[in-house]
Amino acid sequence: MNIQYSYINVILKGIEANQILERTEGRALDQWQLDLPGMLSNTGLTEGLDDNREFTDVPHRGELHVHLNGAIPAPTIREILADEAIALPTGFEFERDLLRTAPCPSLAEYLTPWQVLRLFPRKRENLDRLAFSIFAGLADNNVRFVELRSSVLYLTTLQKCSATEALERLIESTGKAAQSHGIRRGLILTVTRGDYSAVSLSTLLQAYQDLGNPKDVIGLDLAGDEEIGYPTELPRLFREAKDRFGLGMTIHAGETGRTENVWSAVELFGADRIGHGTAAGKDPKLLEMLSSNGICIEVCPISNWLTGAVPPNEAHPLQQFRQYGVPFVVCSDNPAIHQRGLADDQAAAMAEGLSIADMRQQYEIAKRYSFIEEID
């Protein structure tokens, strides 16, 4: 991540939080605000960083919503593709189709990078390689603990192993990488919406049990295009897993503008947290329900702008979340695909009216709603 291209430079230049509020009051998080390189080249705000290019005013961060595949730096992807002799899909251009730095017309187009991200790693050692590169990026953003999401099962095909072996390898690789950077990590097992989501969940839970219910696995996630249906028994299976194993529950919902998906996530799946949840800003009753139940929303400002969950001419609903007392934590979603990091997402949240004091409080909020136990 190039922190020199971050709103953080504005803060480090000495602009106080109230000045940021004056500049952004009544304005949406529009394309100009997220054109970080262009903005800084026009203003010359590149001073105030320490020798490590870190934003020292926020010494600790917690990351509750980041996908493993979306956090692998592009250079590492290139190295692994070359090492494993993997050809890009026909018509896929690396720079154009792997990175997402401008708003996409649809969530489906935003997800184009996964045409390549699901092709590797075929070699066991490359799982180690990508894990270390991910945690290096997290460390650069002062992340002290992270909940890392992965659907895991694609590894069974790539590495020709069982689901149990794939999960064990993921635990080992991410564990070693996390320890090397002094980061606490937990794994969230992701199931993608679709006809086979119940089968996938059962397979993952069996692998989890085969390994003796490892503490490394802390939660379950439902992700994917919200317009795609899922088996009727899936919510029950999620709730049963939550009750039986004590796993945290987070559901991608309300990212595509459908408030009913957020209602379902809480009422049917028993969600403890909501991934994205931008549609909730349109429904006062939903906001009141989330607030009264203490359901935390995982806010991903840059991702929400890139996917179109928040249109360029609209403000992010995080201020509505605050108004209704809905807890939220700022997250990065797919930082390497955005060529950004959690520090940039926090800066983007400040452009929507949050203060540097709010960002310092984010660490404690993330600790409170994390599925990881006993975080320092």
Number of C-alpha atoms within 10 A of each C-alpha: 20 11 21 18 21 27 27 25 21 19 21 18 13 10 11 13 17 14 14 18 17 11 12 17 14 12 17 19 23 16 15 11 17 23 15 19 13 13 16 17 11 8 9 11 19 18 11 18 16 10 6 8 14 19 20 14 13 19 13 18 28 28 25 30 24 22 20 23 25 24 26 23 20 18 10 17 22 12 14 21 20 11 13 14 9 15 11 13 11 6 7 15 12 15 9 10 18 23 19 23 18 17 21 16 11 13 19 11 13 21 18 15 20 13 13 19 17 12 18 21 23 19 16 15 12 20 20 20 20 25 24 23 19 23 25 19 21 26 19 18 25 20 25 21 26 24 24 24 24 22 22 21 21 16 26 16 14 16 16 13 13 15 23 21 17 23 25 17 17 20 18 16 20 25 20 16 21 24 13 12 17 14 20 18 25 25 24 27 23 25 25 20 21 17 13 13 20 22 13 20 24 16 16 23 19 15 19 21 13 14 13 9 14 12 14 18 22 23 26 26 23 26 18 18 16 20 11 10 12 16 13 10 10 20 21 14 15 24 17 15 19 18 12 9 14 13 21 23 25 29 28 25 30 23 24 22 19 17 19 14 22 27 19 15 23 22 11 15 22 21 27 22 29 28 26 27 29 28 21 29 20 14 12 13 12 18 21 16 16 25 17 12 13 16 20 25 28 28 29 28 29 29 25 23 23 23 22 19 23 25 17 19 11 13 19 27 20 26 16 16 23 14 10 19 15 21 21 23 26 29 30 28 30 23 30 23 22 21 18 23 27 28 27 26 24 31 25 24 25 21 22 25 24 20 21 20 11 15 22 16 15 22 21 17 19 24 20 14 20 25 25 23 11 8 14 8
